[in-house]
Amino acid sequence: MMQRVRTTLFAIGFGATLLGGGTFLGAGGAWAQDEDSKPDTYELLDSFGEVFERIRKDYVEEVEDEELLEAAIQGMLRNLDPHSSYLNQKNFQSIRQQTRGEFGGLGIEVTLDETGYVRVVAPIDDTPAFRAGIQSGDLITELDGVAVQGLTLGEAVEKMRGEVGSDIVLTILRGDQEPFEATVTRDRIKVQSVRHRIEGGDIGYLRISSFTGQTQSGLDKAIASIKEEAGEDLKGFILDLRSNPGGLLDQAISVSDTFLEKGEVVSTRGRDPENAQRYHATPGDQIDGLPLIVLINGGSASASEIVAGALQDHGRAIVLGTQSFGKGSVQTIMQLSRPGTAIKLTTQRYYTPSGRSIQQKGISPDILVERARVEVLESGKLRSEADLRGALTNDQDGDGADAGNGGTEDSSTDADVDETVESSNLQDYQLARALDLMHGIALYRNREAN
């Protein structure tokens, strides 16, 4: 019996060392079989039992039963897609803390690269990894001098965890540079998912670093604070979703609704068409129709892409930056009968209001602005969802569907990811261009009004 717990849209999740599970009754034993079951399936299950017993009996070294079953479940889920995984008690607790906005570790979202290295999707703002200069797209090749190739994602994540205050040395491969070491001090991560400030006295800046259970309440407070401080001088808002790896589906829908008066926000479809769901905005634009610019880059994934896609499709915002990550699938956390364990299973694809899937394609910005006008790019081509081993295909490929939305250029081959956005405008070229654009829009609106 499975119990649905929560739907998440992480670009990647912390991996899991697989524990227990299964209904194996012994080598060559009986498997519950209904009338519609395929005989071949149960023959294979009997073969599994036979292999299990052969390993227990004849393998050169003794292996714990639990270890064998962990590996079997691990392989079953790993072969589905990059985002499905088993959550043992420790990992399940960790992911629940993560979606609440508090967990222990380094403060990075990671996935397993097809080369076997651990790839950084995005560092989380104001965390040890962020302060150590870890960037989106970095490949972690060693942990404390031990190669990560051959480890599962869960095993690598476990090695990165540890006692608060202890150090870990990451060996980083960044683009064409020589590998280098970065020492990161572990800490308890408490994510402040929303930050805000006023730029130039008249433009509200809203930074969402991830979609946790506190995101909408934090956004409400940030908008109210900006309105009160700027007063009638307020010209518009910039919503910064760069290097935001995703989070909770309900929070992505709610954030989109914050800026929309009506219309569809997102739809989700699974294997059964009967279970398709559509989510709609409710009346009430919290920024009263003021201009809105959304910043994205190659580290903007999943829930971030839902928000950017909804606001872009409705013409509510100008999307500026570089091509997003391209994760268009939804994971559901399902609690298992064994206490404290669960699976994170890909159950649906999602679609923007215009009906486009961004799986492996991402959101094309309306205005392409690279990280800087003139600089030596450090990261090379950023890997995206399409580069992950076993990634779901885009079910609209071949039917003429356009994954973009009329952006000025296709930036999918050149997107470069900035470490996030707390820098000054002189250092943050994308934000500087967004501010210039907002001032231009405000000037135009003022002239039209007069």
KAVENRA-V184814 format. One record per backbone hydrogen bond with DSSP energy under -1.0 kcal/mol. CO is the residue of the C=O (numbers start at 1). NH is the residue of the N-H. E is the energy in kcal/mol with one decimal. If there is no record, write none. Layout:
co=CO nh=NH e=E
co=CO nh=NH e=E
This chain:
co=3 nh=335 e=-3.0
co=6 nh=333 e=-2.8
co=7 nh=249 e=-1.2
co=8 nh=331 e=-2.2
co=9 nh=303 e=-1.1
co=26 nh=29 e=-2.6
co=34 nh=37 e=-1.3
co=38 nh=42 e=-1.1
co=39 nh=43 e=-1.9
co=40 nh=44 e=-2.2
co=41 nh=45 e=-1.8
co=42 nh=46 e=-2.1
co=43 nh=47 e=-2.0
co=44 nh=48 e=-2.3
co=45 nh=49 e=-2.2
co=46 nh=50 e=-2.2
co=47 nh=51 e=-2.7
co=48 nh=52 e=-2.7
co=49 nh=53 e=-2.2
co=50 nh=54 e=-2.4
co=51 nh=55 e=-2.6
co=52 nh=56 e=-2.2
co=53 nh=57 e=-2.2
co=54 nh=58 e=-3.2
co=55 nh=59 e=-1.7
co=64 nh=68 e=-1.8
co=65 nh=69 e=-2.5
co=66 nh=70 e=-2.6
co=67 nh=71 e=-2.0
co=68 nh=72 e=-1.9
co=69 nh=73 e=-2.5
co=70 nh=74 e=-2.7
co=71 nh=75 e=-2.3
co=72 nh=76 e=-2.0
co=73 nh=77 e=-2.1
co=74 nh=78 e=-2.6
co=75 nh=79 e=-1.7
co=77 nh=80 e=-1.3
co=85 nh=344 e=-3.5
co=87 nh=342 e=-2.2
co=88 nh=92 e=-3.1
co=89 nh=93 e=-1.9
co=90 nh=94 e=-2.0
co=91 nh=95 e=-2.5
co=92 nh=96 e=-1.8
co=93 nh=97 e=-2.1
co=94 nh=98 e=-2.4
co=95 nh=99 e=-2.2
co=96 nh=100 e=-1.1
co=97 nh=102 e=-2.7
co=99 nh=213 e=-2.3
co=101 nh=191 e=-2.3
co=103 nh=189 e=-3.6
co=105 nh=187 e=-2.0
co=106 nh=129 e=-2.7
co=107 nh=124 e=-3.0
co=109 nh=121 e=-2.5
co=109 nh=122 e=-1.3
co=111 nh=119 e=-2.8
co=113 nh=116 e=-2.1
co=117 nh=113 e=-3.4
co=118 nh=140 e=-3.8
co=119 nh=111 e=-2.2
co=120 nh=137 e=-3.2
co=122 nh=109 e=-2.7
co=127 nh=131 e=-2.7
co=128 nh=132 e=-1.6
co=129 nh=134 e=-2.2
co=130 nh=133 e=-1.3
co=135 nh=138 e=-1.9
co=138 nh=120 e=-2.8
co=139 nh=173 e=-2.9
co=140 nh=118 e=-1.9
co=141 nh=148 e=-2.2
co=142 nh=171 e=-2.3
co=143 nh=146 e=-1.7
co=146 nh=143 e=-2.6
co=148 nh=151 e=-2.6
co=152 nh=156 e=-2.3
co=153 nh=157 e=-2.6
co=154 nh=158 e=-2.4
co=155 nh=159 e=-1.7
co=156 nh=160 e=-1.4
co=157 nh=161 e=-1.4
co=163 nh=166 e=-2.3
co=166 nh=186 e=-3.1
co=168 nh=184 e=-2.8
co=169 nh=144 e=-3.3
co=170 nh=182 e=-2.7
co=171 nh=141 e=-2.7
co=172 nh=180 e=-2.1
co=173 nh=139 e=-2.3
co=174 nh=177 e=-2.1
co=180 nh=172 e=-3.7
co=182 nh=170 e=-3.0
co=184 nh=168 e=-2.1
co=186 nh=165 e=-2.4
co=187 nh=105 e=-2.1
co=189 nh=103 e=-3.6
co=191 nh=193 e=-1.0
co=193 nh=209 e=-2.2
co=195 nh=207 e=-2.9
co=197 nh=205 e=-3.0
co=199 nh=202 e=-1.4
co=199 nh=203 e=-1.5
co=202 nh=235 e=-3.9
co=203 nh=199 e=-3.2
co=204 nh=238 e=-2.8
co=205 nh=197 e=-1.7
co=206 nh=240 e=-3.5
co=207 nh=195 e=-2.5
co=211 nh=248 e=-2.2
co=212 nh=215 e=-1.6
co=214 nh=218 e=-2.2
co=215 nh=219 e=-2.5
co=216 nh=220 e=-2.5
co=217 nh=221 e=-1.9
co=218 nh=222 e=-2.1
co=219 nh=223 e=-2.6
co=220 nh=224 e=-2.1
co=221 nh=225 e=-2.4
co=222 nh=226 e=-2.3
co=223 nh=227 e=-2.6
co=224 nh=228 e=-2.2
co=225 nh=229 e=-2.3
co=226 nh=230 e=-3.0
co=227 nh=231 e=-2.1
co=230 nh=233 e=-1.6
co=231 nh=234 e=-1.4
co=236 nh=204 e=-2.6
co=237 nh=293 e=-2.0
co=238 nh=206 e=-3.2
co=239 nh=295 e=-2.6
co=240 nh=208 e=-2.0
co=241 nh=244 e=-1.5
co=244 nh=301 e=-2.5
co=245 nh=11 e=-1.9
co=246 nh=211 e=-2.4
co=247 nh=9 e=-4.4
co=248 nh=252 e=-1.7
co=249 nh=253 e=-2.3
co=250 nh=254 e=-2.1
co=251 nh=255 e=-2.6
co=252 nh=256 e=-2.1
co=253 nh=257 e=-2.3
co=254 nh=258 e=-1.3
co=256 nh=259 e=-1.4
co=258 nh=286 e=-2.7
co=263 nh=281 e=-3.2
co=266 nh=279 e=-2.6
co=267 nh=351 e=-2.7
co=268 nh=277 e=-2.5
co=269 nh=349 e=-2.8
co=272 nh=275 e=-2.2
co=273 nh=276 e=-1.5
co=277 nh=268 e=-2.6
co=279 nh=265 e=-3.7
co=279 nh=266 e=-1.1
co=285 nh=288 e=-1.9
co=287 nh=290 e=-2.0
co=291 nh=237 e=-2.4
co=292 nh=318 e=-2.0
co=293 nh=239 e=-3.1
co=294 nh=320 e=-3.1
co=295 nh=241 e=-2.4
co=296 nh=322 e=-1.6
co=297 nh=300 e=-2.0
co=300 nh=325 e=-2.6
co=301 nh=304 e=-2.1
co=302 nh=306 e=-2.0
co=303 nh=307 e=-1.9
co=304 nh=308 e=-2.5
co=305 nh=309 e=-2.6
co=306 nh=310 e=-2.3
co=307 nh=311 e=-2.4
co=308 nh=312 e=-2.1
co=309 nh=313 e=-2.8
co=310 nh=314 e=-1.8
co=311 nh=316 e=-1.9
co=311 nh=317 e=-1.5
co=312 nh=315 e=-1.5
co=318 nh=294 e=-2.8
co=319 nh=366 e=-1.5
co=319 nh=367 e=-2.0
co=320 nh=296 e=-1.9
co=321 nh=369 e=-2.3
co=325 nh=385 e=-1.8
co=326 nh=360 e=-3.3
co=328 nh=350 e=-2.2
co=330 nh=347 e=-2.2
co=330 nh=348 e=-1.4
co=331 nh=8 e=-2.8
co=332 nh=345 e=-2.3
co=333 nh=5 e=-3.0
co=334 nh=343 e=-2.2
co=335 nh=3 e=-1.9
co=338 nh=341 e=-1.7
co=341 nh=336 e=-2.5
co=342 nh=87 e=-3.4
co=343 nh=334 e=-2.8
co=344 nh=85 e=-2.4
co=345 nh=332 e=-2.8
co=348 nh=330 e=-3.1
co=349 nh=269 e=-2.7
co=351 nh=267 e=-2.1
co=352 nh=355 e=-2.6
co=356 nh=352 e=-2.4
co=358 nh=361 e=-2.1
co=358 nh=362 e=-2.8
co=363 nh=324 e=-1.6
co=366 nh=408 e=-1.0
co=367 nh=321 e=-2.1
co=384 nh=387 e=-1.6
co=385 nh=388 e=-1.6
co=388 nh=391 e=-1.7
co=394 nh=397 e=-1.9
co=396 nh=399 e=-1.9
co=411 nh=414 e=-1.2
co=411 nh=415 e=-1.2
co=415 nh=382 e=-1.1
co=420 nh=422 e=-1.7
co=424 nh=428 e=-1.7
co=428 nh=432 e=-2.2
co=429 nh=433 e=-2.3
co=430 nh=434 e=-2.0
co=431 nh=435 e=-2.4
co=432 nh=436 e=-2.2
co=433 nh=437 e=-2.5
co=434 nh=438 e=-2.5
co=435 nh=439 e=-2.3
co=436 nh=440 e=-2.0
co=437 nh=441 e=-2.5
co=438 nh=442 e=-2.5
co=439 nh=443 e=-2.1
co=440 nh=444 e=-2.2
co=441 nh=445 e=-2.8
co=442 nh=446 e=-2.1
co=443 nh=447 e=-2.1
co=444 nh=448 e=-2.5
co=445 nh=449 e=-2.2
co=446 nh=450 e=-1.3
